[in-house]
Amino acid sequence: MSRYTSMEHNKFLLQEVHRANEIFSLPRYAHLTWEEVWMMIEAAKLLADRDMAPYFKEMDAQPAHYDGNGGVKTHTQLKTIIQQAAENGWIGGGASFEHGGMQLPMVIYNTAQHIFMAANNSCQGYFSLSAGAAALITSFGTAEQINTFVPNIFAGKWQGTMALTEPQAGSSLTDITTSAKATADGFYTITGQKIFISGGQHEACDNFIHLTLARIEGAPAGVKGISLFIIPKFWPEQDGTLTPNDVFCAGDFQKMGQRGYCTTHLVFGDKANCKGWLVGEPHKGLAYMFQMMNEARISVGLDAASVAMAAYQASLQYTNERPQGRLASEKDPLKPATLIINHPDVQRMLLTQKAIAEGALSLVMECNRLSDLVHGSEGETKKNSLLLLELLTPIVKTYSAEQGSRSAALAIQTLGGYGFTMDFPVQQHYRDLKIMSLYEGTTGIQSIDLLGRKVIMEKGKALLLLQEEINHTITEANTSTDLKKYAHQLEIEVARIQQVLTHLGVFTQGNIDRYLADASVFMEQMSYVVIAWQWLKQAVIAQHNLEAGNFKNQSPSFYEGKVLTMKFFFRYELTHAAACAETLLDEEFLTNVSNKKMFD
Ligand SMILES: Cc1cc2nc3c(=O)[nH]c(=O)nc-3n(C[C@H](O)[C@H](O)[C@H](O)COP(=O)(O)OP(=O)(O)OC[C@H]3O[C@@H](n4cnc5c(N)ncnc54)[C@H](O)[C@@H]3O)c2cc1C
């Protein structure tokens, strides 16, 4: 089993960069102490080492598959994994005490999830889906709905899912057609099909609670006519028995990655007898579902960063064991071969991976911290944290997915030919990672969300808040002579974003079809800048510790590595932001909704 995460880095992010202690000072989290939570994180690592990581390869080699008769076969270890996660509080841990949770802040909960995701990417999705479905019920459901479903979901007995996608409605949820008809007893009869539903049917749970989007008969067209329903596979009766509901699993998609994580095709109401329970008010379903989708987007960002971290750790280990060739300056062929980690080009590949994985993880933690401030504070802090979180959500998902894929490809490259073989894990990391830029909104959809909605919401207030945060880091960096140059570089790149937005006319009702056509390029520019901010933030802390000789939390070489990786990121990665800006500022406009000539 290769190393798949860095506990030093996890501790550094939690303790020093994103200051978990400050979160524990909020009333909602005041029951926690650093010592306690770090023990929990270490226990999560032991759980992942024992029950998840050893099955990483097997769950890929023996993928989830349809049994031909409504069932999905999954790896036998999955039941143990889900039960262990539940028993240790890693399904309901983030929920409040009143709902049976541990009221953990997201910075803690998601550090444990990171460990699970990095250990075995085929299993964590099952419990994050359950956690998200339960959160949706506790936020918008009735007391009866909460009592009926949530305890069993948190106990790992019942699986929660999110059922949005239909064959004709993927990116565009406006087009969903699954229908709901009110019945005399206050429920609804549901008819329709959902595809690609993760965790929709498997052997490790007894019941499946599908949080489903559907249209009530006569509802307005478009997203304003979508409602949210709970559709259990087995209906829980008052006496505690379970009655089969008309929910049929018609298949399980076979995939290039995440092969232990089933992806089902569900049919509701084939026998005209599928019973659904409305959550909240009619026609508000998509707004409710956005809570789960936003959390899931951050979770996908975390997942991508975690798999990239696992691939980096595996390639780092290999380069420390594999001798090959000699340095260019060594002319004596009789000298023993050097380890490949000594070749500068291999170091460049490793540093790129480290910069991407650790940078992305830091941004995920920033989002978790904001989420904790949203849930644990009031007034301006709550409002501003939410705005900033909304702005960063498409970025954290997209940067981690897109650059994480690049990073895992570099991990294969680092191993040379062996990286391409099934003998080493990096090819699996690469395959597992690809889905992250597709589900929970593709990169194209996230980019449109960023440029078309997030940067302009509340007249650009979220962007201003981000600028304030970045400026704060720049001011801190300016107190160290060694970091001034990088603070200045970041300042220039932030100004370039404003220049691009002005040029595109985003705030002045410019040509929306034109500027959204380049939304992905803007996403790239913005991502480099945001990750550079995260790197400068990490470097400021590392540099201050180095200057003060403060090594009580980490070793001097750890902090030196942080400062060096920041410098590497600024020189080799952040420079791409200017290239994106050049493309965006060019007057010649090539991709165009009415211009398909280039494909003739
Ligand atoms: C393994 C897996 C697991 C999944 N799990 C779930 C789940 O648990 N629950 C669930 O509900 N769904 C799930 N999905 C569905 C997933 O969210 C969708 O596949 C995704 O949203 C994309 O929809 P689509 O596949 O229909 O692609 P399409 O929407 O057809 O997109 C195809 C391409 O067109 C682009 N495109 C589409 N519309 C636009 C536009 N307006 N502007 C610019 N570009 C556009 C996209 O970016 C993409 O590149 C899962 C999918 C997979 C593969």
The ligand as an ORCA input file, in Angstrom:
! r2SCAN-3c Opt
* xyz 0 1
  C     -20.269      8.490    -13.151
  C     -21.381      9.488    -13.088
  C     -22.054      9.692    -11.903
  C     -23.121     10.594    -11.844
  N     -23.845     10.736    -10.691
  C     -24.996     11.453    -10.717
  C     -25.884     11.454     -9.593
  O     -25.608     10.845     -8.559
  N     -27.055     12.141     -9.703
  C     -27.407     12.815    -10.830
  O     -28.484     13.387    -10.860
  N     -26.574     12.855    -11.900
  C     -25.386     12.192    -11.879
  N     -24.558     12.198    -12.977
  C     -24.933     12.984    -14.136
  C     -24.021     14.169    -14.376
  O     -24.253     15.181    -13.447
  C     -24.209     14.617    -15.833
  O     -23.626     13.630    -16.654
  C     -23.621     15.972    -16.122
  O     -24.334     16.968    -15.456
  C     -23.573     16.293    -17.621
  O     -24.796     16.014    -18.248
  P     -24.778     15.139    -19.607
  O     -23.975     13.916    -19.335
  O     -26.172     14.973    -20.045
  O     -23.956     16.004    -20.628
  P     -24.524     17.204    -21.540
  O     -25.352     18.101    -20.688
  O     -25.133     16.653    -22.757
  O     -23.174     17.961    -21.900
  C     -22.325     17.549    -22.991
  C     -21.326     18.683    -23.261
  O     -22.026     19.865    -23.653
  C     -21.682     20.949    -22.797
  N     -22.866     21.799    -22.575
  C     -24.116     21.389    -22.267
  N     -24.905     22.457    -22.110
  C     -24.164     23.557    -22.320
  C     -24.410     24.958    -22.273
  N     -25.608     25.457    -21.961
  N     -23.382     25.803    -22.530
  C     -22.154     25.318    -22.802
  N     -21.864     24.004    -22.860
  C     -22.849     23.128    -22.608
  C     -21.183     20.319    -21.505
  O     -20.294     21.169    -20.793
  C     -20.499     19.052    -22.023
  O     -19.187     19.337    -22.394
  C     -23.476     11.329    -13.017
  C     -22.763     11.125    -14.204
  C     -21.753     10.211    -14.250
  C     -21.050      9.985    -15.580
*
